[in-house]
Amino acid sequence: MASSLTSPSCDDADAIDLFSAEASIDLLPLQSRSNSLQPTIHTDFERERKSRTNDVRERFGPMFCRYKASVTKMQKIENSITIHSTVGGDDDDDDDINNIETALGGQQSRRRKVNESIEIIKEKMMRLRNMEEELAASEDRRENLHWLCLKQTSLQALGKIQRYSDQIQTSDLDHRHRIAEVGKEKNALNGKSSMVDELLAQNVRLLEKANDAERLEKELANASKLHHRKEMNFQQQQHKLDEKVAECNKLELQMKDLQDSCDRLKKALHTQEERDLNFELELELVDLKGFQNGHLYSGKNSLKPTHDPGTSPSIAATEPLTLSWTESSITSDRIIVDNDDNSTIIEPSLSVPIRVMNRESIDSDPFVQNLMAKIEALTRENAELRHAKSPVIAESNPTT
């Protein structure tokens, strides 16, 4: 009995293999088996066909899975029974086998049920395959009908298009006239746009000229200010030069007066020196005459005039022999010098005491040397002013 239970027939094995092979098919959307062209314009029909096929798969898919699981379980049980019947085992194995036999509970009836269920599954799978083929054929017919509908609608659309084209041909002349008018308006607008561009360019040039004119006005204003400033500077320099010229002329006059005063002073000194020499000679003559008359000359006694027979009285010494009278006469406010020409020179500005001295002592006198140095300094300053006058005028002249 165990061998009959564990040795399935060849038909059952083939049915199980066929069922497992059919059940291992992927539950993907089925494609059409026809060789017709797929529509490229409308794809909604193809999507609907695939969705219906997927609905069929979804309904029968769980049933296939349950049948496949039951067949797999039964095959495992039969394999285990076969292994235990051929090999044998311990008491535990016998207990397992007894448990399996009690669990099966009438294997023959169940095998008949399994065979019947396999047959039912085969029939259902065949029906499913036929349904798929019918569905593919119906989809092909649906596509053909769709193409026919498209053709009919295209013909109707062509008729409408023909009618529309007739209407368009009737209004074509109006459109052409309108196009011509629009072209003329476009040309006019192009001409106006070119004129506007020219005006804009001219406006830009005028703005540049206005900016140049403003810049020139500013430059002229700056130049006029600079010219006015130069004129003012020239006038100021001219005024300063006039003042310097006046001062130079004044210095020349002062120098000339000083030169004349120096000349007169030198001449007066020479005259005074000659007079002093004459006075000394007269004193010597007086001494000689005093010795001749028997009088002794003493520096403490005063000189008295003597008269020779047949001669006029000469200078008499009534004071001690000193030169105080010459110094007092020179240091007075007015110096009177008698020249050889019997002319009188009055110099009120010189009130300096003059000593009786010879030519060498006059040249070495500090007062005369100081006066000569002052005259030379004034001469040098006058020459410098005259030399600096001409370049300053040439530099301040705006025309140069």
TAMOHU-V17732 format. One record per residue. RES is the residue in one letter. PHI is phi in whole degrees, 0 to 359 (* if undefined). Layout:
<<RES;PHI> <RES;PHI>>
This chain:
<<M;*> <A;295> <S;292> <S;290> <L;286> <T;267> <S;249> <P;288> <S;286> <C;292> <D;295> <D;295> <A;296> <D;296> <A;295> <I;296> <D;299> <L;296> <F;295> <S;295> <A;293> <E;290> <A;286> <S;279> <I;291> <D;293> <L;274> <L;262> <P;299> <L;282> <Q;260> <S;289> <R;269> <S;279> <N;264> <S;287> <L;288> <Q;281> <P;292> <T;255> <I;271> <H;248> <T;253> <D;293> <F;293> <E;297> <R;294> <E;294> <R;298> <K;294> <S;294> <R;294> <T;299> <N;295> <D;297> <V;298> <R;299> <E;294> <R;289> <F;268> <G;297> <P;300> <M;297> <F;300> <C;295> <R;295> <Y;297> <K;296> <A;294> <S;295> <V;296> <T;296> <K;295> <M;296> <Q;294> <K;295> <I;297> <E;296> <N;295> <S;293> <I;295> <T;297> <I;296> <H;288> <S;287> <T;279> <V;267> <G;85> <G;199> <D;276> <D;296> <D;296> <D;295> <D;298> <D;297> <D;296> <I;295> <N;298> <N;297> <I;294> <E;293> <T;291> <A;289> <L;291> <G;58> <G;93> <Q;291> <Q;293> <S;294> <R;291> <R;295> <R;296> <K;296> <V;296> <N;298> <E;295> <S;294> <I;295> <E;297> <I;298> <I;296> <K;299> <E;298> <K;295> <M;291> <M;296> <R;299> <L;296> <R;295> <N;296> <M;297> <E;295> <E;296> <E;297> <L;295> <A;296> <A;295> <S;295> <E;294> <D;298> <R;297> <R;298> <E;295> <N;299> <L;299> <H;297> <W;296> <L;296> <C;297> <L;297> <K;297> <Q;297> <T;295> <S;294> <L;296> <Q;298> <A;295> <L;297> <G;298> <K;297> <I;297> <Q;298> <R;297> <Y;296> <S;295> <D;297> <Q;296> <I;294> <Q;296> <T;294> <S;263> <D;293> <L;297> <D;299> <H;295> <R;296> <H;300> <R;296> <I;297> <A;297> <E;297> <V;297> <G;297> <K;297> <E;299> <K;296> <N;298> <A;298> <L;295> <N;297> <G;298> <K;295> <S;296> <S;296> <M;297> <V;297> <D;298> <E;297> <L;296> <L;296> <A;296> <Q;296> <N;297> <V;297> <R;297> <L;296> <L;297> <E;297> <K;296> <A;297> <N;297> <D;297> <A;296> <E;298> <R;295> <L;295> <E;299> <K;297> <E;296> <L;296> <A;298> <N;296> <A;295> <S;296> <K;298> <L;296> <H;295> <H;297> <R;296> <K;295> <E;298> <M;297> <N;298> <F;296> <Q;296> <Q;297> <Q;295> <Q;296> <H;296> <K;298> <L;295> <D;298> <E;297> <K;295> <V;296> <A;298> <E;297> <C;296> <N;297> <K;297> <L;295> <E;297> <L;297> <Q;298> <M;295> <K;296> <D;298> <L;297> <Q;296> <D;296> <S;298> <C;297> <D;298> <R;297> <L;294> <K;298> <K;295> <A;295> <L;296> <H;297> <T;295> <Q;296> <E;296> <E;296> <R;295> <D;298> <L;297> <N;297> <F;296> <E;297> <L;296> <E;297> <L;298> <E;297> <L;295> <V;296> <D;297> <L;296> <K;294> <G;293> <F;296> <Q;294> <N;275> <G;91> <H;261> <L;267> <Y;274> <S;230> <G;289> <K;272> <N;275> <S;270> <L;277> <K;239> <P;288> <T;242> <H;236> <D;270> <P;292> <G;82> <T;231> <S;274> <P;294> <S;262> <I;291> <A;254> <A;269> <T;259> <E;228> <P;297> <L;284> <T;226> <L;254> <S;290> <W;290> <T;289> <E;294> <S;294> <S;290> <I;282> <T;279> <S;287> <D;293> <R;237> <I;260> <I;247> <V;243> <D;267> <N;276> <D;292> <D;273> <N;58> <S;256> <T;246> <I;246> <I;249> <E;231> <P;281> <S;277> <L;258> <S;232> <V;252> <P;295> <I;243> <R;273> <V;281> <M;210> <N;271> <R;294> <E;292> <S;290> <I;294> <D;293> <S;266> <D;288> <P;294> <F;296> <V;293> <Q;297> <N;297> <L;294> <M;294> <A;295> <K;295> <I;296> <E;296> <A;296> <L;295> <T;295> <R;295> <E;294> <N;296> <A;294> <E;296> <L;296> <R;294> <H;289> <A;277> <K;288> <S;292> <P;294> <V;293> <I;294> <A;294> <E;286> <S;275> <N;285> <P;288> <T;286> <T;275>>
